């Protein structure tokens, strides 16, 4: 595979050094958003599905029982190690969204969990279109757990986070900016995006919240000493207000669907 196809954003590369923390912190996938995506895209137990930028396999683990065949593509070796253990049913491949190592028209649907904002969308969309069968679907998913304006420790917690330098963070790498949608504007390969939100409450402890923050790309890219100091400070803030009481926080999964033209 050529070097052009292997190029990753430096902040995305930071996940390689924190795969275990990422795996502990990131939530899994509920049934409802995946059931809806499968229904809307006409998928069933005979479908061939690709999990693109599969990470540590949390989405693959949820897709495997639903699909007839699951292919998982992930460029980072540290992530693939955990992915192989979590989704042994999947055909695991080393590759990127801009250079997917499978043939034309190989899959019925492509799923992307928490990753499309890292892709070079202009290059990735034609490549995704190439591997999809005619009428195939693309599902993009993001999770969000919110403590803002809900917990007594939120203001101090967020203020400490604002102290973290993030010089390499670009708006297009932050999913909430929706800059990733620019690749779809005027695109002649896919139908307009369809969007739906799925909400529920999730129960977490203070350490899970801290580990989630430490798994964010710009935090994972910090020098180890700075990252440890931040983790200690955030843990203290939450524990000082909440102690060891479990926290019930809003959890939303954003799902965007589109199909090939």
N, C-alpha and C positions, 0 to 999 in steps of 0.2 A: 504494500500500500504506500503510495507516494506521500512525501512530507506535507504537501498541501492539504491532503485529505485528513492528515493526522493533527493539524494545528488546532489547539484548544486555547480558549481564553485563559490567561494566567491565573485569574481568580478561580475559574473552574478547576484548574489543576490543583488548587489548594485542597480540594476535597480528598485527593489521593492520600494526604498525610493524616486525615482524620476520619477514615472510613468507619472505624469502630464507634467513635463518638457520634458520627452521622447516623449510623444504624440504630444506636440506642435512642437517639433523640427524635428522629423523624417518625411521625405517626404512620400507621398502615392505612388501608383503604376499606371503607365501609361498603356494604353490598349495594345500597341504593344507587349511588352514582354510577357504578359499574353495570348494574342491571339496566339502568336507563340507557347508558351508552350502547350496550349490546342490543337492546331492543330497537333503538333508533337507527343503528347501523346495520340491522338485519343479520346479526351474528348469532351463532349457536355452537353447539358442541362439536360441529364438524369444521368450524372456521379455523383458518391459519392466521395467527395474530403475532405481530411484532411489537415487543416492548423496546422502544428506542431510547438510548441513554438510561439503561435500566438500573443503574446505581447498585445498591445492595440487595435489590430484588423484592422490595416490599410490594410494588405493583405487580411484578411477575408472579409472586406468590398468590395474589388475589386473582390474576388472570388465568393461571394454569388450570384450575378446575372448570373454568368456563369454556376454554378454547379446545379445539380438537388437536391443534399443534401450536406450541408457543416457541417463538424465537426471541432471544434477548441479546441486544447489542449494547456493549458498554466499553468505552475506551480505557478506563483506569483499572489497572491490575488489582489494586487494593479493594476496589468495589467488586470486581469480578470474583474475588475469593469468597466474599460473603454471599454474593449472588448465587454462586454454584451450590452452596450449602442450603440456601433458602428455597431455591426453585430447581431441584435436580431434574424435573421433567423437561425443563427448557433446553433448547439448543442454544448454547452460549457462544457468542462470537465477539471478537475484538473489532470494533469499528466505530465510526462517527456518523452523525446525522448527515454530514456533507459527503460521505463516501460509505454507503451501506454495503456490507459484503455479502449481498444475496442477489439473485437474478431478477430480471424484469418480470413484473406481474406475479410475484411469488406469494403475496399475502393478501388477505381479505381486509385487514385493518391494521393501522399503526397506532399504538398508544404511546403517549409521552407524559410521564409523571414528573412534575417539578423541574423541567429541564428545557423547554422550548426557548425560554428567554436567554439561554446560553448558546443557542444555535446561530449560525449565520443564515438567517431565514431565507435570503435571496438564493443561496446555494442549496439549502436543505430542502425547500419545498419541491423543486424539480426532482430531487433525488428520492424523496418520499413518494412522489407521484409515480416515479419509475418503478418502484418495487410493488406498488399497489395494483391489484387487478382492476379491470374496468368497473366503475361504480364503487370502488373500495372507499373505506372511511378512515378519517384521522380524528383521534380523540386526544385533546390536550387537557391535563388536569393539574390543579394546584391546590395545596392545603393552606389554611391560615388559622392559627390559634390566636385569639385576641385577649389580652389582659388590659389594654388601654382603656382608661376611664371606667374601669370596673373594679380594680383592686386598690387598696390603700397604699400599696408599695409601688404602683405603676409609675407615678411621676418621678420618684427618685431613681427607679430602675431605668426608665427611659433616659433620664438625664445622664446617668453613668454611661449608657450606650452612646449617647451623642458625643462623648469624649473620645470615642474610639476613632483613630484616623482611618479614613477610607478613600485614599487618593485615587485608587484604580477603579472605584465603583462607577459604572456608567449607567445612565437612565435605562438604556436598553437591556441591561442585566438585572433590572429590578422589575419583577412581574407586575407589581401594582401600578407601574407607569403605563402599562399596556403598549409600550413601544414595540413589543414583539409582534403586534398586530400589523405593523406597517408592511411586513413582507406579504401579507394577504391583500393589501390594497391594490385594486386593479389586476389582481392575479387571474390569469385565464385557465388555471389548472384545477382550481377548487371552487366549490360553492361558497356563498357567504357563511361566516361563522355563526353557529347557533349556540346560545349560552344558557346555562342553568346552574343555580346554586343549590347545594344541599347542606343544611344546617343541623347540628345537634350539639348537645353539651358533652364535654369530655372531662374526666376527672384525672388530674395529674398532681404530682407533688412538686415541691420547689426545685428539687434537683433536676427533674425532667425539663422544667422551663429553662433552667440555666444551660443544660446540655443542648437544648434546641438552639439557643442563641450561639453557643460555641460551635455549632455545626454550620452557621451561616458562612458564606464564602469569604467575606471580607474579614470576619473574625478568625476563621480557620487559617487565613493567610498571615495572621500576626505572628511575630516571634513567640516562641513557646513561653518565655517568661511573662510577656505581656498578656498572652492568652490566659495563663494560669492566674495572674493577678486579677484580670477581669472576671474570671469565673468565681474567684474567692469573693470579690466585692459584690457581685450580683447575688450570690448565695446568701451573704450576710444581710443584704437589703430585704430579700424575701423572708428569710427566717426571722428577722427582727420584727416584722409585721404579722406574719402568718404562722410562725413556728413550724410545727410538723403537720399541721392540719391540711388534708387534701384540698386542692383547689378545683372548683367546677367552672370551666371556662368555655365560652362559645367556640365552636370548631366548624369551619366552613370548607367544603370542597367545591371549587369552581371547575366546571366542565365546559369545554368548548368542542363542538363537533363540526366537521365539514366532510364533504365527499368529493371524489374526483369528478371532473367534468368530461 
